[in-house]
Amino acid sequence: RALSFFFFIFPSFRPFHVEPTNIVGVNDDMQRVTDEASAMNKRIHYYSRLTSPADRALIAPDHVLPAPDEIYVYSPLGTAFKLDSCTDGYGKNSSIVTIFMIWNTMMGTSILSIPWGIKQAGFTSGIILILLMGILTLYCCYRVVKSRKMIPLIDTTNWEFPDVCKYYFGSFGQWSSLLFSMVSLVGAMVVYWVLMSNFLFNTGKFIYNFAHDINVTDIVPGTNGSNKVICPSAASSHPPQNRSVMFSSGNNTGFELFEEWWNKSHTVPFYLIAVLLPLLNLKSPSFFAKFNVLGTVSVVYLVFLVTVKAARLGIHLEYNWFTENDFFVPEFRILFPQLTGVLTLAFFIHNCVITLLQNNRNQENNVRDLSIAYFLVGLTYLYVGVIIFASFPSPPLSKECIEQNFLDNFPSDDIMSFVARIFLLFQMMTVYPLLGYLARVQLLRQFFGNAYPSIFHVLVLNVAIVGAGVAMARFYPNIGGIIRYSGATCGLAFVFVYPSLIYVISLHRAGQLTWPALIIHVFIILLGLANLIAQFLL
């Protein structure tokens, strides 16, 4: 569906009660659906109308149905997953597979900003906020899962959450869902561009220095020894650029020329245009979804990197609840909403959780499996955030040096960080065209009735999205800030307002609404609103 964060790639489609307008033929020039798919849809509608949805006696026989389709699900800053289609309403995935898919879909580049978020909130309050936000977003996600079943007298088997929003709020729910979906998508693509520029810059710098046998050190404060940690923000109030000096004798002119043309914010973001803009204009991005396993590899490697670095650096903690010194931050800081903004997007899966759980073989275990997946995601965030914060060498460096992308705290010539940047760079370059495709499907289909109305329409949209990414990488390369703004904005609708409001309305219509339920869910809505407002005040 146009408002969902998943799409269908097929020669043939296998729906139940799916309108023809919801099928996108990504390999066709002008058709929205193929003649075969349209005919198949009508045949299945014919069988479905012979009896009530609850009667399984007259379901469409096997010879009417096409072969299983390929379904891909996406989440902001996460990865893509191929889902097996359901037969007779039942999924094929075991609970373990379902839990892993939710974990891997939710895990994304937000993990790079969790240590910075803990630093902004304070160590103790940061841990508490991760636990509380995990519980709160899990409950709101639970409300999303249950929202379809609270609609009486309508078969909602194939509904997604945007369909539920449209049922309760009409065209406002439809258009607001589109708006907040685009905010999260474009925000994710901007973060990806900033990070890809960062990783490409550091990767190119490492390769150049290695190929020319140049020993270079960054002109920034840092520790000594083989496990070097640096503090880029201490050298300037602006993001780190090309502040380095060459110690070995050699061709200084060539090195200076490289430094001029290989700049993190002035040149590298523009080099990415030549590679990624043509990929965004492809009609079918299905090829790139085959690389979704890179997301898992990247997260596992980051956990390994964090563990090794912590073992070598040791633990550096000092507890001060409200006072701050030169090397440590208080346990509680007024900047804590910056962490809640990041966590809103870090725990965000509410727009595609129904699709993921539909493919669970044991539907009665959906709530349990969802809870376990959230527990594992929260545990991963806690592990990476706490270990990086605790092992950050203070003294000699201050905890304030922890960067919004914690990989920036390791120099470009660090081997383990180099491998992590390579993994993440390649993963993002394969996911980026998929996010662009989703933005195109949602926006252009809504306005023009076609996901690819013409090359001109697609090019204009893609140039605007790429331009936003380049502008941010050039003038505001702060991924923590971008993540918290976009997370608090789209989270206001999909995490806090819509699930709570839909639950209250459904209880009211059923005559079951109580004052405690009303107060609790109004409070959740107010928390989401306060979370958004606080991002612009701090």
Kinemage of the C-alpha trace (Angstrom):
@kinemage 1
@onewidth
@group {chain A} dominant
@subgroup {mainchain}
@vectorlist {calphas} color= white
{ca arg a 1} P 0.000 0.000 0.000
{ca ala a 2} L 1.102 3.530 -0.713
{ca leu a 3} L 1.173 4.537 2.933
{ca ser a 4} L 2.980 1.466 4.249
{ca phe a 5} L 6.723 1.031 4.636
{ca phe a 6} L 6.705 -2.107 2.544
{ca phe a 7} L 6.188 -2.872 -1.118
{ca phe a 8} L 5.494 -5.843 -3.285
{ca ile a 9} L 7.727 -7.037 -6.105
{ca phe a 10} L 6.128 -9.668 -8.295
{ca pro a 11} L 5.308 -11.083 -11.569
{ca ser a 12} L 2.217 -12.433 -9.816
{ca phe a 13} L 0.535 -11.402 -6.584
{ca arg a 14} L -1.287 -13.447 -3.999
{ca pro a 15} L -3.773 -11.216 -2.147
{ca phe a 16} L -7.041 -11.629 -0.295
{ca his a 17} L -9.439 -8.680 -0.615
{ca val a 18} L -6.781 -6.454 -2.227
{ca glu a 19} L -7.924 -3.697 -4.568
{ca pro a 20} L -6.159 -3.430 -7.970
{ca thr a 21} L -4.966 0.095 -7.133
{ca asn a 22} L -2.808 -1.315 -4.362
{ca ile a 23} L -0.650 -3.383 -6.699
{ca val a 24} L 2.423 -1.732 -8.157
{ca gly a 25} L 4.056 -3.232 -11.212
{ca val a 26} L 7.585 -1.966 -10.714
{ca asn a 27} L 8.871 -3.464 -13.956
{ca asp a 28} L 6.145 -2.029 -16.186
{ca asp a 29} L 6.465 1.244 -18.036
{ca met a 30} L 3.027 2.778 -17.597
{ca gln a 31} L 0.709 0.132 -16.139
{ca arg a 32} L -0.146 0.193 -12.469
{ca val a 33} L -0.982 -3.509 -12.607
{ca thr a 34} L -0.554 -6.149 -15.273
{ca asp a 35} L -3.610 -7.626 -16.980
{ca glu a 36} L -2.773 -10.969 -15.381
{ca ala a 37} L -2.586 -9.443 -11.908
{ca ser a 38} L -5.857 -7.558 -12.411
{ca ala a 39} L -7.638 -10.696 -13.594
{ca met a 40} L -6.232 -12.655 -10.673
{ca asn a 41} L -7.449 -10.003 -8.278
{ca lys a 42} L -10.994 -10.174 -9.708
{ca arg a 43} L -11.070 -13.956 -9.470
{ca ile a 44} L -10.045 -13.881 -5.823
{ca his a 45} L -12.653 -11.193 -5.128
{ca tyr a 46} L -15.250 -13.448 -6.774
{ca tyr a 47} L -14.421 -16.359 -4.493
{ca ser a 48} L -14.277 -14.116 -1.424
{ca arg a 49} L -17.811 -12.826 -2.055
{ca leu a 50} L -19.377 -16.275 -2.334
{ca thr a 51} L -19.541 -16.524 1.461
{ca ser a 52} L -18.630 -14.626 4.601
{ca pro a 53} L -14.944 -14.121 5.407
{ca ala a 54} L -15.246 -16.401 8.441
{ca asp a 55} L -16.458 -19.352 6.333
{ca arg a 56} L -13.477 -21.339 5.065
{ca ala a 57} L -15.607 -23.633 2.884
{ca leu a 58} L -15.398 -21.504 -0.242
{ca ile a 59} L -11.884 -20.127 -0.266
{ca ala a 60} L -10.059 -19.647 -3.544
{ca pro a 61} L -8.662 -23.049 -4.672
{ca asp a 62} L -4.964 -23.544 -5.344
{ca his a 63} L -5.297 -23.477 -9.144
{ca val a 64} L -6.743 -19.957 -8.933
{ca leu a 65} L -3.900 -18.575 -6.849
{ca pro a 66} L -0.548 -17.546 -8.356
{ca ala a 67} L 2.833 -18.580 -7.048
{ca pro a 68} L 3.997 -16.954 -3.800
{ca asp a 69} L 5.149 -13.365 -4.152
{ca glu a 70} L 8.121 -11.605 -2.710
{ca ile a 71} L 7.303 -9.144 0.069
{ca tyr a 72} L 9.838 -6.709 1.436
{ca val a 73} L 9.412 -4.771 4.648
{ca tyr a 74} L 11.375 -1.680 5.633
{ca ser a 75} L 11.703 0.540 8.652
{ca pro a 76} L 13.416 3.909 9.006
{ca leu a 77} L 17.188 3.572 9.375
{ca gly a 78} L 16.715 -0.211 9.434
{ca thr a 79} L 17.052 -2.947 6.857
{ca ala a 80} L 14.952 -4.801 4.293
{ca phe a 81} L 13.429 -8.204 4.736
{ca lys a 82} L 11.963 -10.723 2.350
{ca leu a 83} L 8.776 -12.193 3.779
{ca asp a 84} L 7.200 -15.474 2.759
{ca ser a 85} L 3.586 -15.066 1.774
{ca cys a 86} L 0.833 -16.461 3.947
{ca thr a 87} L -1.422 -19.311 2.916
{ca asp a 88} L -4.983 -19.309 4.243
{ca gly a 89} L -4.022 -16.517 6.625
{ca tyr a 90} L -1.216 -18.360 8.378
{ca gly a 91} L 2.460 -17.451 8.217
{ca lys a 92} L 5.387 -19.777 7.728
{ca asn a 93} L 7.875 -18.272 10.144
{ca ser a 94} L 8.615 -19.717 13.549
{ca ser a 95} L 8.665 -17.508 16.607
{ca ile a 96} L 12.476 -17.400 16.591
{ca val a 97} L 12.544 -16.227 12.975
{ca thr a 98} L 9.847 -13.630 13.695
{ca ile a 99} L 11.755 -12.285 16.704
{ca phe a 100} L 14.973 -12.052 14.712
{ca met a 101} L 13.234 -10.282 11.815
{ca ile a 102} L 11.732 -7.656 14.120
{ca trp a 103} L 15.106 -7.168 15.829
{ca asn a 104} L 16.968 -6.812 12.545
{ca thr a 105} L 14.326 -4.558 10.986
{ca met a 106} L 14.330 -2.223 13.983
{ca met a 107} L 18.094 -2.103 14.407
{ca gly a 108} L 19.620 0.615 12.285
{ca thr a 109} L 22.046 3.492 12.272
{ca ser a 110} L 20.438 4.920 15.424
{ca ile a 111} L 22.762 2.620 17.337
{ca leu a 112} L 25.673 4.900 16.369
{ca ser a 113} L 24.092 7.799 18.297
{ca ile a 114} L 23.032 5.948 21.459
{ca pro a 115} L 26.323 6.633 23.340
{ca trp a 116} L 26.022 10.331 22.485
{ca gly a 117} L 22.407 10.297 23.689
{ca ile a 118} L 23.439 8.741 27.003
{ca lys a 119} L 26.081 11.446 27.371
{ca gln a 120} L 23.460 14.134 26.764
{ca ala a 121} L 21.058 12.642 29.313
{ca gly a 122} L 23.603 11.517 31.894
{ca phe a 123} L 24.746 7.943 32.488
{ca thr a 124} L 22.148 6.798 35.025
{ca ser a 125} L 19.219 8.721 33.580
{ca gly a 126} L 20.244 7.549 30.094
{ca ile a 127} L 19.941 3.898 31.132
{ca ile a 128} L 16.567 4.573 32.779
{ca leu a 129} L 15.290 6.416 29.694
{ca ile a 130} L 16.268 3.561 27.368
{ca leu a 131} L 14.306 1.133 29.556
{ca leu a 132} L 11.271 3.433 29.889
{ca met a 133} L 11.165 4.376 26.200
{ca gly a 134} L 11.467 0.700 25.275
{ca ile a 135} L 8.486 -0.166 27.482
{ca leu a 136} L 6.424 2.804 26.262
{ca thr a 137} L 7.064 2.198 22.563
{ca leu a 138} L 6.399 -1.541 23.073
{ca tyr a 139} L 3.009 -0.770 24.588
{ca cys a 140} L 2.140 1.609 21.741
{ca cys a 141} L 3.275 -1.057 19.264
{ca tyr a 142} L 1.014 -3.554 21.048
{ca arg a 143} L -1.876 -1.149 20.579
{ca val a 144} L -1.049 -0.994 16.845
{ca val a 145} L -1.143 -4.800 16.590
{ca lys a 146} L -4.516 -4.939 18.358
{ca ser a 147} L -6.043 -1.969 16.517
{ca arg a 148} L -7.461 -4.002 13.608
{ca lys a 149} L -9.294 -6.436 15.874
{ca met a 150} L -11.187 -3.614 17.586
{ca ile a 151} L -12.996 -2.711 14.341
{ca pro a 152} L -16.378 -4.522 14.326
{ca leu a 153} L -18.258 -6.052 11.370
{ca ile a 154} L -15.402 -5.540 8.867
{ca asp a 155} L -12.844 -8.039 7.651
{ca thr a 156} L -9.525 -6.359 8.473
{ca thr a 157} L -7.328 -9.391 7.766
{ca asn a 158} L -5.275 -7.607 5.131
{ca trp a 159} L -5.308 -4.144 6.667
{ca glu a 160} L -2.176 -2.261 7.627
{ca phe a 161} L -2.028 0.449 10.271
{ca pro a 162} L -2.504 3.318 7.749
{ca asp a 163} L -5.789 1.609 6.742
{ca val a 164} L -6.863 1.654 10.384
{ca cys a 165} L -5.975 5.358 10.578
{ca lys a 166} L -8.059 6.041 7.477
{ca tyr a 167} L -11.003 4.125 8.960
{ca tyr a 168} L -11.019 6.236 12.117
{ca phe a 169} L -9.883 9.628 10.791
{ca gly a 170} L -10.924 9.590 7.136
{ca ser a 171} L -8.920 11.588 4.607
{ca phe a 172} L -7.096 13.397 7.428
{ca gly a 173} L -5.728 10.075 8.660
{ca gln a 174} L -4.713 9.167 5.125
{ca trp a 175} L -2.888 12.421 4.354
{ca ser a 176} L -1.340 12.814 7.795
{ca ser a 177} L -0.045 9.241 7.559
{ca leu a 178} L 1.533 10.145 4.228
{ca leu a 179} L 3.080 13.281 5.697
{ca phe a 180} L 4.643 11.597 8.702
{ca ser a 181} L 5.736 8.628 6.586
{ca met a 182} L 7.576 10.994 4.254
{ca val a 183} L 9.173 12.766 7.225
{ca ser a 184} L 10.610 9.512 8.528
{ca leu a 185} L 11.694 8.352 5.051
{ca val a 186} L 13.341 11.593 3.992
{ca gly a 187} L 14.876 11.964 7.451
{ca ala a 188} L 16.348 8.477 7.133
{ca met a 189} L 17.731 9.263 3.677
{ca val a 190} L 19.316 12.485 4.940
{ca val a 191} L 20.964 10.612 7.825
{ca tyr a 192} L 22.199 7.988 5.363
{ca trp a 193} L 23.752 10.666 3.128
{ca val a 194} L 25.545 12.296 6.053
{ca leu a 195} L 26.853 8.943 7.272
{ca met a 196} L 27.836 7.751 3.797
{ca ser a 197} L 29.799 10.980 3.309
{ca asn a 198} L 31.491 10.385 6.650
{ca phe a 199} L 32.337 6.752 5.956
{ca leu a 200} L 33.461 7.406 2.385
{ca phe a 201} L 35.726 10.235 3.554
{ca asn a 202} L 37.406 8.156 6.264
{ca thr a 203} L 37.661 5.101 4.003
{ca gly a 204} L 39.262 7.115 1.184
{ca lys a 205} L 41.641 8.761 3.628
{ca phe a 206} L 42.715 5.380 5.031
{ca ile a 207} L 43.272 3.892 1.571
{ca tyr a 208} L 45.237 6.917 0.304
{ca asn a 209} L 47.520 6.980 3.319
{ca phe a 210} L 48.086 3.234 3.179
{ca ala a 211} L 48.774 3.239 -0.579
{ca his a 212} L 51.283 6.106 -0.317
{ca asp a 213} L 52.837 4.854 2.930
{ca ile a 214} L 51.970 8.099 4.678
{ca asn a 215} L 51.896 8.377 8.459
{ca val a 216} L 49.222 10.932 9.275
{ca thr a 217} L 47.792 12.021 12.590
{ca asp a 218} L 44.732 14.191 13.147
{ca ile a 219} L 45.350 17.553 14.832
{ca val a 220} L 42.813 16.861 17.559
{ca pro a 221} L 43.154 15.926 21.230
{ca gly a 222} L 43.442 12.223 21.813
{ca thr a 223} L 44.982 9.429 23.814
{ca asn a 224} L 48.347 7.883 23.085
{ca gly a 225} L 49.214 4.286 22.371
{ca ser a 226} L 47.830 1.641 20.041
{ca asn a 227} L 44.198 2.088 21.196
{ca lys a 228} L 43.912 5.727 20.236
{ca val a 229} L 40.700 7.621 20.944
{ca ile a 230} L 40.247 11.168 19.650
{ca cys a 231} L 38.065 14.154 20.495
{ca pro a 232} L 37.200 15.899 17.194
{ca ser a 233} L 34.749 18.348 18.766
{ca ala a 234} L 37.419 19.748 21.099
{ca ala a 235} L 39.470 21.168 18.222
{ca ser a 236} L 36.618 23.284 16.900
{ca ser a 237} L 33.011 24.094 17.580
{ca his a 238} L 32.308 22.870 14.050
{ca pro a 239} L 32.280 19.238 12.871
{ca pro a 240} L 35.748 17.811 12.186
{ca gln a 241} L 37.088 18.374 8.703
{ca asn a 242} L 40.541 17.612 7.322
{ca arg a 243} L 42.637 18.658 10.307
{ca ser a 244} L 45.677 16.410 9.913
{ca val a 245} L 49.405 16.643 9.526
{ca met a 246} L 51.861 14.418 7.633
{ca phe a 247} L 54.922 13.333 9.585
{ca ser a 248} L 56.748 11.252 7.001
{ca ser a 249} L 58.860 12.816 4.319
{ca gly a 250} L 57.474 12.606 0.810
{ca asn a 251} L 55.333 14.452 -1.708
{ca asn a 252} L 53.755 17.139 0.462
{ca thr a 253} L 52.166 18.807 -2.566
{ca gly a 254} L 50.309 15.645 -3.535
{ca phe a 255} L 49.071 15.162 0.007
{ca glu a 256} L 47.863 18.755 0.246
{ca leu a 257} L 46.068 18.375 -3.090
{ca phe a 258} L 44.365 15.236 -1.802
{ca glu a 259} L 43.334 17.063 1.367
{ca glu a 260} L 41.824 19.827 -0.750
{ca trp a 261} L 39.780 17.558 -3.013
{ca trp a 262} L 38.883 14.953 -0.399
{ca asn a 263} L 37.031 16.998 2.219
{ca lys a 264} L 34.343 15.542 4.476
{ca ser a 265} L 31.785 18.312 3.979
{ca his a 266} L 32.953 20.334 0.966
{ca thr a 267} L 33.570 17.654 -1.675
{ca val a 268} L 32.758 14.069 -0.623
{ca pro a 269} L 28.963 14.607 -0.275
{ca phe a 270} L 28.913 15.758 -3.905
{ca tyr a 271} L 30.906 12.743 -5.136
{ca leu a 272} L 28.137 10.450 -3.896
{ca ile a 273} L 25.682 12.075 -6.321
{ca ala a 274} L 27.379 10.432 -9.315
{ca val a 275} L 26.786 6.976 -7.834
{ca leu a 276} L 23.453 7.221 -6.021
{ca leu a 277} L 21.326 9.583 -8.135
{ca pro a 278} L 21.273 7.198 -11.152
{ca leu a 279} L 20.361 4.303 -8.832
{ca leu a 280} L 17.419 6.259 -7.433
{ca asn a 281} L 15.918 6.549 -10.931
{ca leu a 282} L 15.735 2.783 -11.476
{ca lys a 283} L 12.170 1.535 -11.769
{ca ser a 284} L 12.813 -1.635 -9.800
{ca pro a 285} L 15.185 -1.592 -6.819
{ca ser a 286} L 14.558 -5.249 -5.930
{ca phe a 287} L 18.179 -6.178 -6.665
{ca phe a 288} L 19.402 -4.125 -3.698
{ca ala a 289} L 17.041 -5.842 -1.239
{ca lys a 290} L 19.125 -9.003 -1.644
{ca phe a 291} L 21.845 -7.376 0.451
{ca asn a 292} L 19.709 -6.999 3.599
{ca val a 293} L 21.939 -9.497 5.410
{ca leu a 294} L 24.574 -6.749 5.532
{ca gly a 295} L 22.474 -5.022 8.164
{ca thr a 296} L 22.826 -7.994 10.488
{ca val a 297} L 26.541 -8.322 9.766
{ca ser a 298} L 27.086 -4.610 10.467
{ca val a 299} L 25.298 -4.671 13.832
{ca val a 300} L 27.053 -7.875 14.941
{ca tyr a 301} L 30.419 -6.416 13.954
{ca leu a 302} L 29.682 -3.163 15.814
{ca val a 303} L 28.919 -5.166 18.968
{ca phe a 304} L 32.201 -7.048 18.475
{ca leu a 305} L 34.116 -3.775 17.924
{ca val a 306} L 32.616 -2.218 21.057
{ca thr a 307} L 33.509 -5.295 23.134
{ca val a 308} L 37.120 -5.370 21.946
{ca lys a 309} L 37.616 -1.623 22.424
{ca ala a 310} L 36.151 -1.736 25.936
{ca ala a 311} L 38.382 -4.661 26.896
{ca arg a 312} L 41.444 -2.680 25.816
{ca leu a 313} L 40.435 0.722 27.202
{ca gly a 314} L 38.953 -0.372 30.531
{ca ile a 315} L 36.149 1.287 32.485
{ca his a 316} L 36.242 5.017 33.303
{ca leu a 317} L 33.289 6.120 35.430
{ca glu a 318} L 32.675 8.649 38.185
{ca tyr a 319} L 29.256 9.308 39.687
{ca asn a 320} L 28.140 12.916 40.205
{ca trp a 321} L 24.377 13.416 40.233
{ca phe a 322} L 24.144 17.101 39.423
{ca thr a 323} L 27.669 18.542 39.367
{ca glu a 324} L 29.899 18.575 36.326
{ca asn a 325} L 33.694 18.559 36.147
{ca asp a 326} L 36.305 18.622 33.412
{ca phe a 327} L 36.112 14.920 32.599
{ca phe a 328} L 32.683 13.592 33.620
{ca val a 329} L 29.049 14.584 33.101
{ca pro a 330} L 26.313 14.505 35.772
{ca glu a 331} L 24.087 11.462 36.154
{ca phe a 332} L 21.077 13.632 35.274
{ca arg a 333} L 21.118 16.410 32.687
{ca ile a 334} L 18.423 18.747 31.408
{ca leu a 335} L 19.336 17.727 27.839
{ca phe a 336} L 17.735 14.279 28.288
{ca pro a 337} L 14.969 14.914 25.658
{ca gln a 338} L 17.676 14.665 23.001
{ca leu a 339} L 18.016 10.995 23.936
{ca thr a 340} L 14.244 10.425 23.934
{ca gly a 341} L 14.071 11.885 20.422
{ca val a 342} L 16.743 9.458 19.210
{ca leu a 343} L 15.067 6.543 21.007
{ca thr a 344} L 11.691 7.304 19.420
{ca leu a 345} L 13.182 6.461 16.031
{ca ala a 346} L 15.446 3.747 17.425
{ca phe a 347} L 12.401 1.784 18.695
{ca phe a 348} L 10.216 2.692 15.700
{ca ile a 349} L 8.630 -0.239 13.857
{ca his a 350} L 4.972 0.623 14.331
{ca asn a 351} L 4.168 1.143 10.653
{ca cys a 352} L 5.209 -2.349 9.517
{ca val a 353} L 4.847 -4.511 12.639
{ca ile a 354} L 1.490 -5.901 11.476
{ca thr a 355} L 3.076 -7.250 8.301
{ca leu a 356} L 5.942 -8.840 10.207
{ca leu a 357} L 3.620 -10.531 12.702
{ca gln a 358} L 1.203 -11.724 10.023
{ca asn a 359} L 3.899 -14.104 8.877
{ca asn a 360} L 4.239 -15.675 12.309
{ca arg a 361} L 3.196 -19.326 12.236
{ca asn a 362} L 1.788 -19.145 15.765
{ca gln a 363} L -0.407 -16.058 15.843
{ca glu a 364} L -1.221 -16.578 19.515
{ca asn a 365} L 2.436 -15.846 20.301
{ca asn a 366} L 2.520 -12.463 18.575
{ca val a 367} L 2.528 -10.385 21.748
{ca arg a 368} L 5.151 -12.577 23.389
{ca asp a 369} L 7.406 -12.546 20.311
{ca leu a 370} L 7.040 -8.785 19.915
{ca ser a 371} L 7.974 -8.279 23.572
{ca ile a 372} L 11.034 -10.521 23.274
{ca ala a 373} L 12.154 -8.664 20.127
{ca tyr a 374} L 11.815 -5.307 21.890
{ca phe a 375} L 13.760 -6.685 24.854
{ca leu a 376} L 16.606 -7.774 22.562
{ca val a 377} L 16.649 -4.426 20.747
{ca gly a 378} L 16.755 -2.547 24.039
{ca leu a 379} L 19.485 -4.864 25.309
{ca thr a 380} L 21.565 -4.204 22.175
{ca tyr a 381} L 21.170 -0.441 22.528
{ca leu a 382} L 22.002 -0.614 26.223
{ca tyr a 383} L 25.085 -2.749 25.635
{ca val a 384} L 26.566 -0.543 22.927
{ca gly a 385} L 25.637 2.738 24.626
{ca val a 386} L 26.751 1.802 28.120
{ca ile a 387} L 29.991 0.113 27.044
{ca ile a 388} L 31.080 3.002 24.803
{ca phe a 389} L 30.229 5.588 27.471
{ca ala a 390} L 31.842 3.653 30.334
{ca ser a 391} L 35.030 2.769 28.448
{ca phe a 392} L 35.579 6.234 26.985
{ca pro a 393} L 38.968 7.256 28.436
{ca ser a 394} L 38.191 9.987 30.966
{ca pro a 395} L 40.708 11.310 31.860
{ca pro a 396} L 42.553 12.382 29.755
{ca leu a 397} L 39.502 13.076 27.561
{ca ser a 398} L 36.175 14.430 28.735
{ca lys a 399} L 32.959 12.440 28.305
{ca glu a 400} L 31.709 15.496 26.408
{ca cys a 401} L 33.968 14.328 23.563
{ca ile a 402} L 31.649 11.409 22.700
{ca glu a 403} L 30.516 12.125 19.141
{ca gln a 404} L 27.037 11.815 17.621
{ca asn a 405} L 28.531 8.997 15.550
{ca phe a 406} L 30.753 7.162 18.011
{ca leu a 407} L 32.956 5.834 15.189
{ca asp a 408} L 34.214 9.420 14.808
{ca asn a 409} L 35.972 8.961 18.143
{ca phe a 410} L 38.354 6.521 16.480
{ca pro a 411} L 40.948 7.861 14.016
{ca ser a 412} L 40.705 7.087 10.309
{ca asp a 413} L 43.730 4.791 10.487
{ca asp a 414} L 42.102 2.498 13.072
{ca ile a 415} L 41.763 -0.908 11.381
{ca met a 416} L 38.650 -2.116 13.218
{ca ser a 417} L 36.841 1.179 12.638
{ca phe a 418} L 37.883 1.068 8.968
{ca val a 419} L 36.232 -2.351 8.559
{ca ala a 420} L 33.082 -1.120 10.327
{ca arg a 421} L 32.883 1.899 8.022
{ca ile a 422} L 33.276 -0.322 4.950
{ca phe a 423} L 30.433 -2.589 6.088
{ca leu a 424} L 28.141 0.321 6.904
{ca leu a 425} L 28.985 2.236 3.734
{ca phe a 426} L 28.137 -0.673 1.449
{ca gln a 427} L 24.999 -1.513 3.424
{ca met a 428} L 23.728 2.071 3.226
{ca met a 429} L 24.478 2.345 -0.482
{ca thr a 430} L 22.245 -0.700 -1.084
{ca val a 431} L 19.436 0.421 1.263
{ca tyr a 432} L 19.384 4.041 0.070
{ca pro a 433} L 17.815 3.267 -3.367
{ca leu a 434} L 15.144 1.193 -1.610
{ca leu a 435} L 14.223 4.090 0.665
{ca gly a 436} L 14.103 6.351 -2.386
{ca tyr a 437} L 11.779 3.902 -4.112
{ca leu a 438} L 9.449 3.890 -1.100
{ca ala a 439} L 9.373 7.698 -1.048
{ca arg a 440} L 8.578 7.690 -4.770
{ca val a 441} L 5.779 5.122 -4.419
{ca gln a 442} L 4.142 6.892 -1.510
{ca leu a 443} L 4.314 10.427 -2.897
{ca leu a 444} L 3.926 10.064 -6.672
{ca arg a 445} L 1.182 7.445 -6.495
{ca gln a 446} L -0.766 9.661 -4.135
{ca phe a 447} L -0.604 12.679 -6.457
{ca phe a 448} L -0.320 11.135 -9.944
{ca gly a 449} L -1.765 7.639 -9.498
{ca asn a 450} L 1.483 6.120 -10.752
{ca ala a 451} L 4.761 5.342 -9.037
{ca tyr a 452} L 6.668 6.251 -12.216
{ca pro a 453} L 4.596 8.854 -14.108
{ca ser a 454} L 7.625 9.977 -16.130
{ca ile a 455} L 11.377 10.250 -15.839
{ca phe a 456} L 10.964 13.998 -15.311
{ca his a 457} L 8.705 13.572 -12.246
{ca val a 458} L 10.986 10.943 -10.749
{ca leu a 459} L 14.125 12.955 -11.440
{ca val a 460} L 12.707 16.113 -9.833
{ca leu a 461} L 11.729 14.177 -6.706
{ca asn a 462} L 15.093 12.417 -6.476
{ca val a 463} L 17.065 15.631 -7.038
{ca ala a 464} L 15.095 17.250 -4.192
{ca ile a 465} L 15.797 14.326 -1.832
{ca val a 466} L 19.478 14.135 -2.790
{ca gly a 467} L 19.761 17.915 -2.502
{ca ala a 468} L 18.439 17.736 1.064
{ca gly a 469} L 21.030 15.089 1.927
{ca val a 470} L 23.897 17.054 0.348
{ca ala a 471} L 22.820 20.274 2.078
{ca met a 472} L 22.716 18.574 5.468
{ca ala a 473} L 26.076 16.847 4.922
{ca arg a 474} L 27.519 20.215 3.900
{ca phe a 475} L 26.043 22.517 6.550
{ca tyr a 476} L 24.572 20.361 9.369
{ca pro a 477} L 26.289 16.943 9.480
{ca asn a 478} L 24.909 16.114 12.925
{ca ile a 479} L 23.198 12.727 12.705
{ca gly a 480} L 22.067 12.825 16.321
{ca gly a 481} L 20.204 16.049 15.695
{ca ile a 482} L 18.636 14.816 12.453
{ca ile a 483} L 17.585 11.518 14.029
{ca arg a 484} L 15.988 13.128 17.061
{ca tyr a 485} L 14.074 15.729 15.031
{ca ser a 486} L 12.704 13.237 12.495
{ca gly a 487} L 12.117 10.594 15.181
{ca ala a 488} L 10.137 12.902 17.441
{ca thr a 489} L 8.120 14.201 14.473
{ca cys a 490} L 7.040 10.909 12.901
{ca gly a 491} L 6.888 9.249 16.334
{ca leu a 492} L 4.338 11.812 17.480
{ca ala a 493} L 1.847 10.377 14.998
{ca phe a 494} L 2.695 6.688 14.607
{ca val a 495} L 3.974 5.945 18.124
{ca phe a 496} L 2.074 8.211 20.515
{ca val a 497} L -1.030 9.852 19.022
{ca tyr a 498} L -2.619 7.405 16.579
{ca pro a 499} L -2.339 4.180 18.640
{ca ser a 500} L -3.614 5.874 21.808
{ca leu a 501} L -6.360 7.869 20.107
{ca ile a 502} L -7.606 4.863 18.124
{ca tyr a 503} L -7.763 2.777 21.301
{ca val a 504} L -9.716 5.471 23.170
{ca ile a 505} L -12.169 5.938 20.276
{ca ser a 506} L -12.734 2.189 19.922
{ca leu a 507} L -13.404 1.829 23.663
{ca his a 508} L -15.798 4.799 23.550
{ca arg a 509} L -17.752 3.324 20.637
{ca ala a 510} L -17.984 0.010 22.438
{ca gly a 511} L -19.143 1.706 25.630
{ca gln a 512} L -16.108 0.410 27.545
{ca leu a 513} L -14.093 3.595 28.031
{ca thr a 514} L -13.094 4.286 31.636
{ca trp a 515} L -11.511 7.332 33.217
{ca pro a 516} L -8.199 5.579 34.035
{ca ala a 517} L -7.850 4.384 30.415
{ca leu a 518} L -8.644 7.866 29.099
{ca ile a 519} L -6.189 9.586 31.461
{ca ile a 520} L -3.367 7.127 30.715
{ca his a 521} L -3.665 7.441 26.952
{ca val a 522} L -4.101 11.207 26.975
{ca phe a 523} L -0.919 11.305 29.076
{ca ile a 524} L 0.888 9.203 26.442
{ca ile a 525} L -0.222 11.651 23.734
{ca leu a 526} L 1.017 14.585 25.815
{ca leu a 527} L 4.366 12.820 26.299
{ca gly a 528} L 4.751 12.526 22.524
{ca leu a 529} L 3.887 16.192 22.054
{ca ala a 530} L 6.313 17.249 24.798
{ca asn a 531} L 8.999 15.060 23.235
{ca leu a 532} L 8.610 16.886 19.918
{ca ile a 533} L 8.506 20.392 21.423
{ca ala a 534} L 11.562 19.713 23.591
{ca gln a 535} L 13.702 18.911 20.536
{ca phe a 536} L 13.388 22.526 19.392
{ca leu a 537} L 14.007 24.029 22.825
{ca leu a 538} L 17.223 22.178 23.747
